[in-house]
Amino acid sequence: MNVGVAHSEVNPNTRVMNSRGIWLTYLLLTIVLHIVLLSIPFFTVPLVWTLTNVIHNLVMYLFLHTVKGTPFETPDQGKARLLTHWEQMDYGIQFTASRKFLTISPIVLYILASFYTKYDPTHFLINTSSLLSVLLPKLPQFHGVRIFGINKY
């Protein structure tokens, strides 16, 4: 227990996706992104779905798999300093509800984007590569793995 701090977690990053209303906020922000892109003239519906998918996956990759450490003062003696947010979530336990939600949501967005682009080969290739770039780091086999030493320190 931490005395004199606003939270009782050793590392608040571990429980942030289990917070009340965070899943609804996540879904609403994705919908708002899609509506904002739809409101831009000269953007076709297939292009908007592909852009929504790519922007969503890029932001999720940056926030979950690139940013390391924690913005809070933690008494863990630097253990969280070398871990990404995905690796810190739920204390590293795999297949929790929040991890399943964050794994399924890009898949659902990919299916919607593929359907509304009518499986156009160009859009399909872009959406598939975007999906793979955000799903592969979530696999348990990649926990703590840094490909080619990228993001090692």
C-alpha positions, 0 to 999 in steps of 0.5 A: 500500500502506498501512503500519501498517494491518490491511488493504491496500485503500485503501478496504475498502468496495470489497471487503467483499461479496467477503469469504469467507462474506459471501453465505452470511451474507446469505442466512442473515440473510434466512432468520432474519428470515423465521423470526422473523416466522413465529414471531409469532402472528397473522401470516399466511403472506402477511403474513410474506412481504410483511414479509420482502420489505419489511424486507429491501429497506428495510434494503438500501436504507438500507445500500447507497444511503443511507449515505455515506462509509466507517467507515475512515480512507482515504487517498483524500482524501475521494473516498469521502465523497460516495459511497454503499456501492453506488457504492464497491463494486468500485471502481464497476465495474458487473456484478461478481459481488457486484453481480449477487448483490445485484441478483438476491437481491431479485428472487428474494425478490420472486418468492417473496413474490408466489408465497406471497401468491398474487398478491393485489393489495394484497401485489403492489403493496406488494412491487412498489413495494418491489422497484422502490425497491431495484432502480432505484438499482442501475442504472448510469444512477443511479451518482452521481445524487441525485434532487431533491438528496436525499442530495447532501451 
